[in-house]
Amino acid sequence: MNGDVAGGSVGQTASADRQVDAPRSLLVVGDVPSGHGPACQALAERTETGHRVRGATTSGACADTDAWYADTGSGVFDDLSLSELGMALSDAVTNLDTNDRDGLHVCIDGLPDPAESADDELTLFRFVHAVTNRVQAADGSVHVHLPVDRDAALVATFEPLFDAVVELRERDDTLQARSSAWRSGAGRWVPASSL
Ligand SMILES: [Zn+2]
């Protein structure tokens, strides 16, 4: 039983709280393209992970972390269609299931904009739902990048699929982040490096 996840405003002792109950699925948002790379790496590093997997579609990634994942991770899947990426990630997780899965973190990037893509919003929703479920069923954690403002309609659509939304912004040349759990208030802004 790990019951006391719900409620509570994460914030006053952010680093301590994260150690206790780190969300296992995060939606990373913010119209700060240069910020997604550092945030991506910080999120992947904050858990003891034995396997790091990154996947991006042909729509273009916002986090420039392929090389880092290739060095530290179990796989980088790039320039795939949404359905191809779904299968590649599922296979990667399945392979870990049958061997060892001593820690798994997955990054999803380059989700197509449904307004400019053949993949409509329902298709995207199903993809994100399937991937986040698959990773968590394998005891892994996952984050998904969406380089748009926190109040964008697309964020509202996807937010229920995640434990929390991490919002990025730049202030005084510093990348900051704050997280908010589904239907609860946002925490304090903290340096993204301490994610
Ligand atoms: Zn990432």
Residues whose N, C-alpha, C, O or C-beta is under 5 A from the ligand:
A	BS01	ZN	C40 A63 C107
